[in-house]
Amino acid sequence: MTTTTTKTTTDGFAALTPSGRAAALVPLLRANAARSEEGRRVVEENIAALSDAGLFRLTVPRRFGGEETDLRTFLEVGSELACGCGSTAWVATLINVCNWMVGLFPEQAQQEVWGEDPQARVCGVLAPSATSRAVEGGLVVTGRWGFASGSLHAQWAGLGVPIVDASGAQTDQGVALIPLSELSVEDTWYVAGMRGTGSNTLVAEEVFVPSHRIMSMTAAVQGVRPTEYQDETLYRSAFIPVLALVLAGPQLGLAQAGLELVTASLAKGKGISYTFYERADQSPSTQIQIAEAAQLIDTARLHLMRAADDIDAWAARGEYMPVFNRARVRMDTGYVARRCREALDILLSVQGAGSFAEVSPLQRIWRDQETGSRHAVINTAISTELYGRALLGIEEQVTPLI
């Protein structure tokens, strides 16, 4: 993982890049990982440390004091944080990508989020699991949105809603920005992995949302965004490719954490039970497996950063990424998750059945990886199918989320 340095203005981390700041927090996150899992929420010490390091403001516009960084940097940070705690990395990733989404809204909405509180954080669920009623000046929304990662540490939420006309007919699908103070949170997150993300259910009962805080998803997928600041490069990035790819950053970090844990165990002289090998690292089979796992992780990293650089390059040119390239990013996202799962599977075999002892961090890493890598937008089979259709020039697709 990179820890190169350069000057920044973030208090306490003046000589570090964002990824360097993230790396500096890994020991703390690792020490708190079990507590975050047991409490089913990221411990407040981690949240405070991330805030102090400026790592919740990577995608906030510079106009509000944010870093407005590029996607490669964003992914490097998510990957670094996951080396310490998968749940913390996931929450930081989801808050940062939802902050980025706010940057697509009109300035009036951005002012409401960050004008009075530049440190405000945003969570989100884009599935339109709600009903809407058109009223003068906006919509009245009622709904339930599950798996709202970061909702325990956010002040706002971006939620999927149907956009309807006065007759009640749906005309579009949108994202509504709603203060958490107008929502309730139901404690529903009881899962095998990523337990610390606190991805509970948000509930709205007849909440009014003004029109300037409703963005068309259909338009956003096509690169049309209502922000008045069309020259800000970060917010020209392709909508779905960003939302999908950022989820792969923590996958890479979790696999890297597993590799580091297993190689450290081997360096201490771990043997292979029921064999003549007193040291497993002297076994050719172990050496081959470690090399294979490391190569899978390196392959995942290459695809992750290739996709990030592609998104960043199109945004820098001020051109919206074509469908083919967007489909390839979806493919890369699923491919990263698959390769990281394969790497961790090999590492678990090297470490043996002891990997699954409750005291072993490796079993938590494994559960976090298995859970996080199966997010619906990562879905490796669907990602492969839609990329295959793009390669064959088949216009009819299996999802609009490309």
CORRAVEN-V413283 format. One record per residue. N is the residue number from 1. PSI is psi in radians with two decimals (NA if undefined). NEAR is the number of other ideal C-beta (glycine too) atoms within 10 Angstrom. D_LAST is the distance of its C-alpha to the last C-alpha in Angstrom with 1 decimal. Layout:
N/PSI/NEAR/D_LAST
N/PSI/NEAR/D_LAST
This chain:
1/2.52/18/29.2
2/2.44/13/29.9
3/0.54/13/32.6
4/2.73/9/33.4
5/2.64/12/35.0
6/2.94/9/35.1
7/2.41/8/36.4
8/2.93/16/34.7
9/0.03/9/36.2
10/2.18/15/35.0
11/2.37/9/38.3
12/-0.19/11/39.4
13/0.68/20/37.0
14/-0.36/10/38.2
15/0.11/10/37.9
16/2.53/21/34.6
17/2.95/20/31.0
18/-0.76/23/28.4
19/-0.55/23/27.9
20/-0.70/21/31.7
21/-0.72/24/32.0
22/-0.77/32/29.7
23/-0.62/22/31.8
24/-0.40/16/34.9
25/-0.16/24/33.8
26/-0.79/19/33.2
27/-0.70/11/36.8
28/-0.82/17/36.7
29/-0.69/27/33.5
30/-0.72/16/34.7
31/-0.50/14/38.0
32/0.00/22/36.4
33/-0.77/24/33.8
34/-0.69/16/36.1
35/-0.69/15/37.0
36/-0.72/25/33.5
37/-0.79/22/32.8
38/-0.66/11/36.1
39/-0.11/14/35.6
40/0.60/19/32.0
41/2.62/24/31.1
42/2.25/29/30.9
43/2.58/23/34.5
44/-0.47/12/35.4
45/-0.70/14/36.8
46/-0.78/27/33.4
47/-0.76/21/31.9
48/-0.71/10/34.8
49/-0.74/19/34.5
50/-0.72/28/30.8
51/-0.79/14/31.7
52/-0.57/15/34.8
53/-0.01/21/32.8
54/0.30/22/30.3
55/0.03/25/27.4
56/0.02/24/26.0
57/0.37/27/25.9
58/-0.62/26/23.8
59/0.16/28/21.2
60/2.39/28/23.8
61/2.56/22/24.7
62/-0.46/12/27.9
63/-0.40/14/29.3
64/0.32/20/29.7
65/0.15/14/30.9
66/3.12/21/27.6
67/-0.41/21/26.7
68/0.90/19/23.4
69/3.11/20/22.7
70/3.01/21/20.0
71/-0.63/27/17.2
72/-0.80/16/19.4
73/-0.76/19/22.2
74/-0.83/28/20.2
75/-0.64/26/19.2
76/-0.72/27/22.8
77/-0.83/30/24.1
78/-0.68/29/22.1
79/-0.76/30/23.2
80/-0.83/29/26.8
81/-0.62/30/27.1
82/-0.34/32/26.0
83/-0.39/28/29.0
84/-0.75/22/31.1
85/2.07/35/29.4
86/-0.72/32/26.0
87/-0.74/32/26.2
88/-0.74/29/27.1
89/-0.70/32/24.3
90/-0.80/29/21.7
91/-0.79/33/23.3
92/-0.70/32/23.4
93/-0.84/28/19.7
94/-0.67/29/18.6
95/-0.75/26/21.2
96/-0.68/28/20.2
97/-0.54/26/16.5
98/-0.61/26/17.7
99/-0.76/27/20.3
100/-0.73/26/17.7
101/-0.64/23/16.0
102/-0.55/27/19.6
103/-0.20/23/19.8
104/-0.29/24/17.5
105/2.90/24/20.0
106/2.72/17/23.3
107/-0.60/15/26.1
108/-0.75/14/28.1
109/-0.72/21/25.6
110/-0.68/23/25.5
111/-0.66/14/29.3
112/-0.57/20/29.5
113/-0.87/24/27.6
114/-0.15/24/29.1
115/-0.88/12/32.1
116/-0.45/8/34.6
117/1.56/12/33.1
118/-0.27/12/31.3
119/0.06/13/30.8
120/2.48/21/28.9
121/2.60/26/26.0
122/2.35/27/22.9
123/-3.10/27/21.3
124/2.70/28/18.6
125/2.10/25/17.0
126/-0.24/21/14.2
127/2.25/13/15.0
128/1.05/20/17.1
129/1.10/16/20.2
130/2.98/20/22.6
131/2.62/16/24.7
132/2.63/22/25.3
133/2.17/14/28.3
134/2.27/17/28.6
135/2.98/12/31.5
136/2.17/6/32.9
137/0.05/10/30.8
138/-2.59/17/27.8
139/2.63/23/26.9
140/2.16/15/28.8
141/2.40/24/26.5
142/2.28/14/27.5
143/3.09/22/25.3
144/2.28/17/24.7
145/1.94/25/21.8
146/2.86/14/22.1
147/0.78/19/21.3
148/1.36/29/21.6
149/2.35/28/22.0
150/-0.04/26/24.2
151/-0.39/28/25.6
152/-0.13/21/29.1
153/0.29/22/28.9
154/2.81/24/27.2
155/-0.27/15/28.6
156/2.83/26/25.6
157/2.44/25/22.6
158/2.00/27/19.3
159/2.43/28/18.9
160/2.30/18/16.7
161/2.62/29/19.0
162/2.36/19/19.4
163/2.17/21/20.6
164/2.77/17/23.6
165/-3.07/10/26.4
166/-0.44/9/30.1
167/-0.14/7/30.5
168/-0.06/11/27.9
169/2.39/9/25.4
170/2.26/13/21.7
171/-0.27/13/20.3
172/3.00/15/17.0
173/2.38/18/15.3
174/3.07/27/16.1
175/2.18/25/16.7
176/2.26/25/20.5
177/2.12/24/22.4
178/2.34/21/25.4
179/2.49/15/28.2
180/-0.44/20/28.8
181/-0.32/7/32.4
182/0.10/15/31.4
183/2.84/21/29.7
184/2.73/12/31.2
185/2.11/16/30.0
186/2.33/12/30.8
187/1.62/11/31.6
188/0.00/13/29.5
189/1.52/22/28.1
190/1.75/8/30.3
191/2.98/13/28.4
192/-0.60/9/29.2
193/2.90/22/27.1
194/0.63/29/25.7
195/-0.58/22/28.6
196/-0.09/28/29.2
197/-0.28/31/26.0
198/0.72/23/27.6
199/1.21/26/24.4
200/-3.00/22/26.3
201/2.23/19/25.7
202/2.46/24/25.8
203/2.30/16/27.8
204/2.35/22/28.3
205/1.80/12/31.2
206/0.96/9/31.5
207/2.22/19/30.0
208/2.30/14/30.0
209/2.04/22/27.0
210/2.71/15/27.8
211/-0.61/15/25.5
212/-0.17/18/25.0
213/0.38/25/23.4
214/2.14/22/20.8
215/2.42/25/17.5
216/2.12/17/15.3
217/-0.69/20/11.8
218/-0.79/14/11.0
219/-0.72/15/12.4
220/-0.69/22/10.9
221/-0.53/17/7.3
222/0.07/14/9.1
223/0.19/15/11.2
224/2.10/13/14.2
225/2.50/21/16.0
226/-0.05/17/19.5
227/2.49/19/21.2
228/-0.23/11/24.3
229/1.22/14/23.8
230/-0.21/10/21.4
231/-0.04/9/23.1
232/1.95/17/22.0
233/-0.80/13/19.9
234/-0.65/24/18.2
235/0.04/22/16.7
236/-0.08/22/15.3
237/2.54/26/12.8
238/2.28/26/9.1
239/-1.12/24/8.4
240/-0.72/22/5.6
241/-0.70/26/6.8
242/-0.88/22/10.1
243/-0.59/22/10.0
244/-0.89/26/9.1
245/-0.61/28/11.4
246/-0.47/23/14.3
247/-0.30/23/14.9
248/-0.33/33/15.9
249/-0.92/28/18.6
250/-0.51/33/21.0
251/-0.77/33/20.5
252/-0.77/30/22.0
253/-0.67/31/24.7
254/-0.76/32/25.8
255/-0.71/31/26.2
256/-0.71/24/28.1
257/-0.72/29/30.3
258/-0.74/28/31.1
259/-0.79/21/32.2
260/-0.67/13/34.3
261/-0.78/19/35.9
262/-0.74/25/36.8
263/-0.59/15/38.2
264/-0.68/10/40.3
265/-0.73/20/41.7
266/-0.66/20/42.6
267/-0.42/10/44.3
268/-0.02/8/46.5
269/0.35/11/47.9
270/2.39/20/46.1
271/-2.99/16/47.6
272/1.96/17/46.6
273/2.53/10/48.4
274/0.47/6/50.7
275/3.06/10/50.7
276/0.01/7/53.0
277/1.96/15/50.4
278/-0.48/10/51.5
279/2.12/14/48.6
280/-0.52/23/45.2
281/-0.12/18/44.2
282/-0.07/13/47.0
283/2.23/17/45.4
284/-0.62/7/43.6
285/-0.68/13/41.3
286/-0.77/19/40.3
287/-0.72/14/39.9
288/-0.77/11/37.6
289/-0.72/17/35.5
290/-0.73/19/35.1
291/-0.72/11/34.2
292/-0.74/15/31.6
293/-0.77/26/30.0
294/-0.67/17/30.1
295/-0.65/12/28.6
296/-0.72/22/25.6
297/-0.74/24/25.1
298/-0.71/14/25.5
299/-0.76/16/22.9
300/-0.75/26/20.4
301/-0.72/21/21.4
302/-0.77/13/21.0
303/-0.69/22/17.4
304/-0.84/27/16.6
305/-0.51/18/18.3
306/-0.80/13/17.1
307/-0.73/26/13.5
308/-0.79/26/15.1
309/-0.60/13/17.2
310/-0.81/20/14.6
311/-0.83/24/12.8
312/-0.69/19/16.3
313/-0.76/13/17.6
314/-0.70/20/15.2
315/-0.71/21/16.0
316/-0.58/13/19.6
317/-0.19/11/19.8
318/0.39/10/18.5
319/2.45/11/16.0
320/2.33/17/12.3
321/2.25/25/10.3
322/2.83/12/9.8
323/-0.74/15/7.0
324/-0.83/12/9.0
325/-0.63/18/9.3
326/-0.66/26/5.8
327/-0.65/23/5.8
328/-0.61/24/9.2
329/-0.73/26/8.6
330/-0.72/28/7.1
331/-0.80/21/10.2
332/-0.68/25/12.4
333/-0.87/29/11.8
334/-0.63/25/13.0
335/-0.72/22/15.6
336/-0.82/30/17.1
337/-0.75/27/17.6
338/-0.81/19/19.2
339/-0.65/26/21.5
340/-0.67/29/22.6
341/-0.74/20/23.5
342/-0.73/17/25.4
343/-0.77/27/27.2
344/-0.59/29/28.3
345/-0.74/15/29.5
346/-0.76/20/31.8
347/-0.65/29/33.0
348/-0.66/21/33.9
349/-0.67/15/35.9
350/-0.76/25/37.7
351/-0.48/20/38.6
352/-3.02/14/39.7
353/-0.43/9/40.2
354/-0.29/14/41.2
355/-0.47/21/37.6
356/0.12/13/37.4
357/2.50/9/40.3
358/-0.47/7/39.4
359/-0.18/7/40.9
360/2.16/16/38.5
361/-0.39/15/35.5
362/-0.60/20/33.8
363/-0.56/17/33.4
364/-0.73/23/31.6
365/-0.78/27/29.3
366/-0.83/22/28.6
367/-0.70/19/28.0
368/-0.73/29/25.7
369/-0.82/27/23.7
370/-0.64/16/23.6
371/-0.93/19/22.5
372/-0.59/26/19.9
373/-0.03/26/18.2
374/0.36/13/17.6
375/2.50/18/15.5
376/-0.60/12/13.1
377/-0.36/19/9.9
378/-0.53/22/11.7
379/1.84/19/12.8
380/-0.63/19/13.8
381/-0.80/9/14.4
382/-0.72/16/11.2
383/-0.71/26/9.4
384/-0.71/15/12.2
385/-0.79/18/12.0
386/-0.56/24/8.6
387/-0.67/21/9.7
388/-0.71/12/13.0
389/-0.71/16/12.0
390/-0.70/21/10.6
391/-0.59/12/13.9
392/0.03/7/15.9
393/0.39/7/14.6
394/2.00/11/13.8
395/-0.62/7/12.1
396/2.14/5/12.0
397/3.01/14/9.1
398/-0.13/12/9.6
399/2.59/14/7.1
400/-0.16/11/5.8
401/1.31/19/3.8
402/NA/25/0.0
